[in-house]
Amino acid sequence: MKTLFVLQRQPLREQEWLLDIFTAEQGRLSVVAGRSQPQPDLHQRYQGDWARAEDWPQLRGLRSLQTYSLRGANLYCGLYLAELLVRLLPRYEAQPELFLTYVRTLEGLQHPGLPDPWLRLFEYQLLQTLGYGFSWQQDREGRPVNASEFYRFIAREGFVRSDASVAPAPRQPLFSGEYLLELGQGRAQRPQCWAAAKQVLRCALEDLLERPLISRELFQPGR
């Protein structure tokens, strides 16, 4: 029996669901679940197994191990995490570290407080897993980030030192080296640090996505 999360669920045939699931051992894969089983939900940790079939593997013995209670904006955060995994994670590749990060992120989102630290840490780990990781404490040439300097971020490359007196190019804001070092050293507390992290990680992820995330629309004002 394997531990798994359901990332996406859609009707397949009258009595079946097609599920995108995430496991530590096999990464992301698609399986079919009969509707006679309990309806599989997001943000629950399950135990189950599957067997080969003509089209998709057949899920069997599905049992809920833990439900993560996400409320309000944190529920949308959970949908965002699942969509990122569906859109970016390759199939059939073991991802034990990312799986643990996903578990910790869901656990963290159950509690009150700003979700930013949990989301940013997950996004950063996802980029590392995909092979597009970068260091908060070094520029793209491997030189240490200087707290008194300002930097631009270039997707798939990293940070580039920039002259703060020169207006940045559109969509290329400047980031304080001080904030980057706080993020890299795990001591970020100020909202400005997490705002910088959000901009950097969004730039890195959008470069990999072919189209905008649907879940991100849920965060728009007025929704």
C-alpha positions as CSV (number, residue, x, y, z in Angstrom):
1,M,0.0,0.0,0.0
2,K,1.2,3.5,-0.9
3,T,0.6,6.9,0.6
4,L,-0.9,9.3,-1.9
5,F,-2.6,12.6,-2.5
6,V,-5.3,13.3,-5.1
7,L,-4.4,16.4,-7.1
8,Q,-7.2,16.4,-9.6
9,R,-10.5,14.5,-10.1
10,Q,-12.7,14.3,-13.2
11,P,-15.5,11.9,-14.3
12,L,-14.3,9.3,-16.7
13,R,-17.2,6.9,-17.2
14,E,-20.5,6.5,-15.5
15,Q,-19.1,4.6,-12.5
16,E,-15.5,5.8,-12.5
17,W,-13.2,8.7,-11.7
18,L,-9.9,9.6,-13.5
19,L,-7.5,10.8,-10.8
20,D,-4.2,12.6,-10.9
21,I,-2.4,11.4,-7.8
22,F,1.0,12.3,-6.2
23,T,3.1,9.7,-4.4
24,A,6.6,9.7,-3.0
25,E,7.6,6.5,-4.8
26,Q,6.3,7.2,-8.3
27,G,5.7,10.9,-8.3
28,R,2.6,12.0,-10.3
29,L,0.5,9.5,-12.2
30,S,-3.1,8.9,-13.4
31,V,-5.3,6.1,-12.0
32,V,-8.9,5.2,-12.3
33,A,-11.1,4.8,-9.2
34,G,-14.6,3.3,-9.1
35,R,-17.3,5.4,-7.7
36,S,-18.3,2.7,-5.3
37,Q,-15.3,3.8,-3.2
38,P,-15.5,6.9,-1.1
39,Q,-15.3,10.0,-3.3
40,P,-11.6,11.0,-3.3
41,D,-11.0,14.6,-2.3
42,L,-8.1,17.0,-2.4
43,H,-6.1,17.9,0.7
44,Q,-6.4,14.4,2.1
45,R,-3.7,11.9,2.6
46,Y,-4.7,8.4,1.5
47,Q,-3.4,4.9,1.5
48,G,-4.1,2.7,-1.5
49,D,-2.6,0.6,-4.3
50,W,-3.3,0.1,-8.0
51,A,-3.0,-2.6,-10.6
52,R,-2.3,-2.6,-14.3
53,A,-5.3,-2.3,-16.7
54,E,-6.0,-1.8,-20.4
55,D,-5.9,2.0,-20.2
56,W,-5.1,3.4,-16.7
57,P,-4.1,1.6,-13.5
58,Q,-7.1,0.7,-11.3
59,L,-6.9,2.2,-7.8
60,R,-8.1,-0.1,-5.1
61,G,-8.3,-0.2,-1.3
62,L,-8.4,3.6,-1.0
63,R,-8.4,4.6,2.7
64,S,-8.2,8.1,4.2
65,L,-5.3,8.6,6.6
66,Q,-5.6,12.3,7.3
67,T,-7.7,15.3,6.3
68,Y,-6.1,18.7,6.1
69,S,-8.6,21.4,7.1
70,L,-7.9,24.4,4.9
71,R,-10.2,27.3,5.2
72,G,-10.8,30.7,3.5
73,A,-7.8,31.9,1.4
74,N,-5.8,28.9,2.5
75,L,-8.2,26.6,0.7
76,Y,-7.4,28.5,-2.5
77,C,-3.7,28.1,-1.6
78,G,-4.2,24.3,-1.5
79,L,-5.8,24.4,-5.0
80,Y,-2.9,26.4,-6.2
81,L,-0.3,23.9,-4.9
82,A,-2.2,21.0,-6.6
83,E,-2.4,22.8,-9.9
84,L,1.3,23.6,-9.9
85,L,2.0,19.9,-9.4
86,V,-0.4,18.8,-12.2
87,R,1.0,21.4,-14.6
88,L,4.7,21.1,-13.9
89,L,5.6,17.8,-12.4
90,P,6.7,15.0,-14.8
91,R,5.0,11.7,-14.5
92,Y,6.4,8.5,-13.0
93,E,9.4,10.1,-11.3
94,A,9.9,9.5,-7.6
95,Q,9.9,12.7,-5.7
96,P,10.3,11.9,-1.9
97,E,11.6,15.3,-0.9
98,L,8.9,17.2,-2.7
99,F,6.3,14.9,-1.3
100,L,7.5,15.6,2.2
101,T,7.5,19.4,1.4
102,Y,3.9,19.1,0.2
103,V,2.8,17.3,3.4
104,R,4.5,20.0,5.5
105,T,2.9,22.8,3.5
106,L,-0.6,21.4,3.9
107,E,0.1,21.0,7.6
108,G,1.3,24.6,7.8
109,L,-1.7,26.0,5.9
110,Q,-4.1,24.5,8.5
111,H,-3.0,27.1,11.0
112,P,-3.9,30.8,11.2
113,G,-1.4,33.3,9.9
114,L,-0.1,34.5,6.5
115,P,0.4,31.6,4.1
116,D,3.3,33.3,2.3
117,P,6.2,31.4,4.0
118,W,4.6,28.0,3.3
119,L,3.8,28.8,-0.3
120,R,7.2,30.3,-1.1
121,L,9.1,27.4,0.5
122,F,7.0,24.9,-1.6
123,E,7.6,26.9,-4.8
124,Y,11.3,27.0,-4.2
125,Q,11.5,23.2,-3.5
126,L,9.4,22.6,-6.7
127,L,11.9,24.6,-8.8
128,Q,14.8,22.7,-7.3
129,T,13.1,19.4,-8.1
130,L,12.4,20.4,-11.7
131,G,16.1,21.4,-12.2
132,Y,15.5,25.1,-12.2
133,G,16.7,25.9,-8.7
134,F,18.8,28.9,-7.8
135,S,20.5,30.3,-4.7
136,W,19.2,33.3,-2.8
137,Q,22.8,33.9,-1.6
138,Q,24.7,33.8,-4.9
139,D,24.3,35.6,-8.2
140,R,24.3,33.7,-11.5
141,E,28.1,33.8,-11.7
142,G,28.4,32.2,-8.2
143,R,29.5,35.4,-6.5
144,P,28.1,36.0,-3.0
145,V,25.1,38.4,-2.8
146,N,26.0,41.7,-1.2
147,A,23.5,43.1,1.3
148,S,24.2,46.6,0.2
149,E,23.6,45.9,-3.6
150,F,20.5,45.5,-5.7
151,Y,19.7,42.6,-8.0
152,R,17.5,41.6,-10.9
153,F,16.2,38.1,-11.4
154,I,16.4,36.3,-14.7
155,A,14.4,33.1,-15.0
156,R,16.6,29.9,-15.6
157,E,19.7,32.0,-14.8
158,G,19.5,33.6,-11.4
159,F,20.3,37.0,-9.9
160,V,22.3,39.7,-11.7
161,R,23.7,42.7,-9.8
162,S,22.2,46.0,-11.0
163,D,22.7,49.7,-10.5
164,A,19.9,51.0,-8.2
165,S,20.2,54.4,-9.8
166,V,19.1,53.1,-13.2
167,A,15.4,52.4,-13.7
168,P,14.7,48.7,-14.1
169,A,13.3,47.3,-17.3
170,P,9.6,46.5,-17.3
171,R,8.8,43.3,-15.4
172,Q,12.4,43.2,-14.0
173,P,12.1,44.8,-10.6
174,L,15.1,45.3,-8.3
175,F,15.6,43.3,-5.2
176,S,17.6,44.3,-2.2
177,G,20.5,42.0,-1.4
178,E,19.6,42.3,2.2
179,Y,16.2,40.7,1.6
180,L,17.7,37.9,-0.5
181,L,20.3,37.0,2.2
182,E,17.5,36.9,4.8
183,L,15.6,34.5,2.6
184,G,18.6,32.3,1.9
185,Q,19.6,32.2,5.6
186,G,16.1,31.1,6.7
187,R,15.6,34.2,8.8
188,A,13.1,36.2,6.7
189,Q,10.5,37.9,8.9
190,R,9.8,41.2,7.3
191,P,6.8,41.4,4.8
192,Q,9.2,43.0,2.3
193,C,11.3,39.8,2.2
194,W,8.3,37.6,1.4
195,A,7.0,40.1,-1.2
196,A,10.4,39.9,-2.9
197,A,10.3,36.1,-2.8
198,K,6.8,36.1,-4.3
199,Q,8.0,38.2,-7.2
200,V,11.1,36.1,-7.9
201,L,9.4,32.8,-7.6
202,R,6.4,33.9,-9.8
203,C,8.9,35.0,-12.5
204,A,10.6,31.6,-12.3
205,L,7.4,29.6,-12.4
206,E,5.7,31.6,-15.1
207,D,8.6,31.0,-17.4
208,L,7.8,27.3,-17.2
209,L,4.0,27.5,-17.5
210,E,2.5,27.5,-20.9
211,R,-0.6,29.3,-19.8
212,P,-1.8,31.1,-16.6
213,L,-2.9,29.1,-13.6
214,I,-6.6,28.8,-13.1
215,S,-6.3,28.7,-9.3
216,R,-4.5,32.1,-9.3
217,E,-7.7,33.8,-10.5
218,L,-9.3,32.9,-7.2
219,F,-7.0,35.3,-5.5
220,Q,-8.1,38.3,-7.6
221,P,-9.9,41.1,-5.8
222,G,-13.7,40.8,-5.7
223,R,-13.8,37.0,-5.8
